[in-house]
Amino acid sequence: MATYKFPHNFLWGAASAAYQVEGAWNEDGKGESIWDRFSHTSGKIDDNLTGDIACDHYHRFEEDIALMRQLGLKAYRFSIGWARVLPNGRERINPAGLDFYDRLVDALCAANVEPFLTLYHWDLPQALQDEGGWENRNTAYAFADYSALMVKRLGDRVKYWTTFNEPSVVTFDGNLSGKHAPGIQDARVAYQVAHNLMVAHGLGVQAIRNTNSKVEAGIVLNLWMADPATDSPEDIAAAETAWNSSETLFLDPIFKGHYPLAAYDLVGEDMPKIQDGDMALISQELDYVGINFYSRNLVSAAQKIDKVPGSEYTEMGWEVCAPAMRRMLVKINNAYKLPPIYITENGSAFKDEVSADGKVHDPRRLDYLKQHFIQTRLAMQDGVDIRGYMVWSLMDNFEWGHGFTKRFGLVRVDYETQKRTVKDSGDWYAEVTRTNQIHD
Ligand code: FCB
């Protein structure tokens, strides 16, 4: 049996996002977000479900923080619902919304759980979408003002400030495939959105630092490793193209200060408008980068590979392939000069059942986490500077277009009663956070 020890100050945590857990979609003066609008539009979400109530975390956050303590979490990654604090996205503040996050942060600090805050996890105020959303550069300026407002209010207690969660998903799912809010399917819009998100990130970092020079600013990117199906030069080239068509579109501007050449070929006439000075704004030095990792793509030049024979798949249809996480971490570490890394999401959806003893035995999720923790530890031995790990997710929640059908939680949520039950994976994780090590 091998033992993998982690550094003593390693930041073990769990992650969530406002729209996925809070509920209270129109309470206490909250404005409508694009996810409220999208989920209320028939046919957009599996079973036409909505996040109107979700995990009711808005009313139950104290109970949820007690669960975090039970799991021994050192950090909790959560996001602010922009429309909860600024119902129209700008200017008019909703004091009750700010109070909610104030109380949440106070309660986290009292429980000794480090708040790890995301400013944008996809729920743009609908009022800003009505003015063109992220396609309109003005949204980036509104984002900077919103960032400053939040840092002013919470910066004395919140050290970690993430501008964006997964800009690639906002770009491609929200504006190209239309699977996510706002449901646009337009390549030209999507690439302008991608660039404007980067501009907003840069303006957000400036606003965060100008408001409080003591806090840390970062961004969260999701990276799928692209592995070649064979060692043939064709497959290796195809895997590189797959990687360059999505992941480098955000890594390169942020960490190299220019867009990848391959992206220009790919985007062609849908090239976004870029203003003088944008690239310097986008590539400001960051205090950390968050990486979300779930799976990989196996790429062949000859054919599209949907299923890898012999591999295990999660309920999302994503292959379980932990070694790809180490390869991806080493790859980006070699290719870029990165700040310290936090794994800001990693986890798996499986069909859980409550057994007769009232427990949730979820050995596959437990094993998924164990394998990915080990590969992360090995990447650290390879020289990658990784400071913490947030499991997706603290509890089952609203999985975007899939509604409540995909369960990622360390804690089960019964959506009828809102009862929370710590799963076996959660008990196991409590042991990891307590002992700071894993046994294979
Ligand atoms: C990520 C999202 C997160 C969650 C997981 C499963 O792309 O950031 O909100 O939905 O996928």
Residues whose N, C-alpha, C, O or C-beta is under 5 A from the ligand:
A	BS01	FCB	A17
